[in-house]
C-alpha cells in the first residue's frame, strides 16, 4: 500500500469529491489532503478525516502553502474556460517549488489530436508539464456520461433530446469510473511518470441510442433531433445557458459527430480491473432524481 501524502485539487467539485471517496478505500484518511478554494465548504471531508486546505488556482500563494509536504498531486482541470492554461501553470510551478514527486493531470481524451475546442488548453497544460521537469502522468478522460444525462429533464419536458452529434460514436463512462482510475494511479506502487492513459467507456452509443434508452426507461417517447451546431448553440442559449458553456457544448457535440469522443482501447476498464459503468445505469440514476 502506498504511504504517499496525496493532495486532490478542486476537491469541492464532483470529480474531486468522488476521487477523495475512492482514495479513502485505498489509503488512510491521514494521507489525503483536499484542496478547495474555500476550505469552509469542506466540512464533510474533514468529517471523514481528510485534511482540508485552501488551494485556489488563481492565487499562487495558496498553492505554495497547500503543496508543502505533498508527494503526489491530482491536478483536476479548472472549469474556467480561457483561464485554465494559466491557472494550471500556477499549480505546476507551485508543485515544482514544493518538490512534488508526481503530478497526475486530468486532460481530455486523445488531447494531442482532438479537434474539441476545449482541447487546446489541455495541450498547453500538457506542454507545461513536459517543460516543468516534474514527473507527471496524464489521465486523458473521455466524456462523462453525466454530461448527456444532465439533458434528460429537458428532453422529457420537450419530447426530444437535441444535439449536433449526428451518428458519432460516444465512448463515455460514469464520473465515478474516472475518479476510481485517478485514485488507483495516485496510490500505485509502480512508477506512473511518463504514462498516458486514454480513458473512455467500454461501450459506445450514438445520441439516437441514448435517446432510445431514455424512452425505454422513462416510458415516454424521446427521439433524438440532430441540429446544425449554430442552431444547437442557439437552443442552449435560449434555455438560459451562458455563452461560453453553450459554445463549448455545441462545439463538443459537433466534434463528437466525427467520432472525437470514441475510443475502443478499453484502457479505463483495464486500469479499474472491472467493466466501466454502462450508460443505461447512469440514465437510470438520473431518472430517479
Secondary structure, 3 states (H helix, E strand, C coil): CCCCCEEECCCCCHHHHHHHHHHHCCCCHHHEEEEECCHHHHHHHHCCCCEEEECCCCCHHHHHHHCCCCCEEEECCCCCCCCHHHHHHHHHHHHHHHCCCEEEEEEECCCCCCCCCCHHHHHHHHHHHHHHCCCEEEEEECCEHHHHHCCHHHHHHHCEEEECCCCCCECCECHHHHHHHHHHHHCCCCCCCCCEEEECCCCCECHHHHHHHHHHHHCCCCEEEECCHHHHHHHHHHCCCCHHHHHHHHHHHHHHCCCCCCCCCCHHHHHHCCCCCCHHHHHHHHHHC
